[in-house]
Amino acid sequence: MTLQTTLQSIYDLPLSNAIRENANAFPVLESLHVLAITLVFGTILIVDLRLVGYAAHRRSANRLITELLPFTWGAFVVAIITGSLLFASNAVAYAANTEFRLKLLAIVAAGINMAIFHATTQRTIAQWDETAAPPFAARAAGVLSLVLWTLVIFLGRWIGFTLDVLF
């Protein structure tokens, strides 16, 4: 089965068709997707600002990570589910859209950045958690995360203006 055949099969699913044919389904899914991304970005923004040295929260980086991570993951799951449903409604067009592909690449890069931070720099968090200026590796991870998630948001908006509508 080729990629094009798989994409067409997704497009032809009854659920995909239902999303396309229901006047409210796509706007509701898109609104939920935007709200979920907003929560993902907002919680990440708070942690990343702490990582780059803004300690206005009066909380340690570790405490912020511990408190906010469940909200981040919950919102991310909602974003994945709603994004997958939006994708299914027009899989062929989304897969061909450069901004959509770049958005997915930015999400993967943000995930790799997070994994590297958690596997390396966060392991030494007890040594720098209460300091005003976190180590360079923490600041770099925070800046890169902010750039990548901002890119995800920009690319997500551009999709709506560059997508070839097939339905």
Residue pairs with C-beta under 8 A, 6 or more apart in sequence:
1 9
3 95
4 92
7 91
7 92
7 95
8 91
8 92
10 16
10 87
10 88
10 91
11 88
11 89
11 90
11 91
11 92
11 166
13 88
15 85
15 88
16 88
16 89
16 90
16 91
18 25
19 25
19 26
19 29
19 85
19 86
19 88
19 89
20 26
20 89
20 90
20 167
25 89
26 86
26 89
29 82
29 85
29 86
30 82
30 86
32 78
32 82
33 78
33 79
33 82
33 83
33 86
35 78
36 75
36 76
36 78
36 79
36 82
37 75
37 79
37 152
37 153
37 156
39 71
39 72
39 75
40 72
40 75
40 76
40 79
40 149
41 149
41 150
41 152
41 153
43 68
43 69
43 71
43 72
43 75
44 72
44 145
44 146
44 149
45 146
45 149
46 57
46 64
46 68
47 61
47 64
47 65
47 68
47 142
48 142
48 143
48 145
48 146
49 142
50 57
50 59
50 61
50 64
50 134
50 142
51 61
51 134
51 138
51 139
51 141
51 142
51 145
52 134
52 138
52 139
52 142
52 143
52 146
53 132
53 133
53 134
53 139
55 132
57 64
59 67
60 129
60 130
61 125
61 129
61 134
61 138
62 122
62 125
62 126
62 129
65 122
86 94
87 94
89 167
90 163
90 165
90 166
90 167
92 166
93 163
93 164
93 165
93 166
94 100
94 159
94 163
95 101
96 164
97 159
97 162
97 163
97 164
98 162
99 155
99 158
99 159
99 162
100 155
100 159
100 163
102 151
102 155
103 151
103 152
103 155
103 156
103 159
106 148
106 149
106 151
106 152
106 155
107 148
107 152
109 148
110 145
110 148
110 149
110 152
113 141
113 144
113 145
113 148
114 141
114 145
116 141
117 137
117 138
117 141
117 145
120 137
121 135
121 137
121 138
121 141
124 135
128 134
128 135
128 138
133 139
134 142
